[in-house]
Amino acid sequence: MTVAQRKSSSKSVVPVSDAEIIDYSFREITSEKLPELATKYEARSKLKPKSDEKVAAKAVKINNNLLGDLNGLYDAFAAIIHQPENITWIDLSFNNVQKIPPCFADFLNLKMLYLHGNDIQDCKHLNILSKFEDLISFTIHGNPVEALVPGYKWYILAHAPGLKSLNFTGLSKGDRKEAEMLRKQLNRQRQSTDEDDDA
């Protein structure tokens, strides 16, 4: 599927005005080109960085591109956005992302993260969600993990218990109960591993 053929659903459950959104969607940006985000690519939004001035964006739409490795994303945003740690919404839907790197935790105030339509296959690549205490909306539908791991929804909720919406859908009491049981199981496994390491 080409970038042009993909469609993105970019609903926001957190109030963000158009004046706070910077949009780099549909620009065929690759991971290797992230360092050139500030100089080579023009934002589609009204909010645009100037050569000598960063913008105060709270949301970044960089969906429908060709990104695979996200290790350079924070630095790319830091070149155009004043205090990128204050970004609350990142739309990375319809890229080629396989995992969320540890450096993603630098987005301290993230409340919404859209990753639907990517290539994430293993739940362990989602463990970093536990770092985002304010995360309330997350999407991952259209990734291989959806079919490969039947209980992926509970795994996500076990790591991000504050979620209010997953894949644009609310979470039931049953979902939270299953996630809580899984969270306790995962904690026991970690404790057992730690004890084995200390032995």
PyMOL commands that set and color helices and strands:
alter all, ss='L'
color gray80, all
select helices_A, chain A and resi 3-5+18-20+31-40+73-78+84-86+102-106+123-131+145-148+152-159+173-198
alter helices_A, ss='H'
color red, helices_A
select strands_A, chain A and resi 21-23+59-61+89-91+112-114+137-139+165-166+169-170
alter strands_A, ss='S'
color yellow, strands_A
deselect
rebuild
show_as cartoon
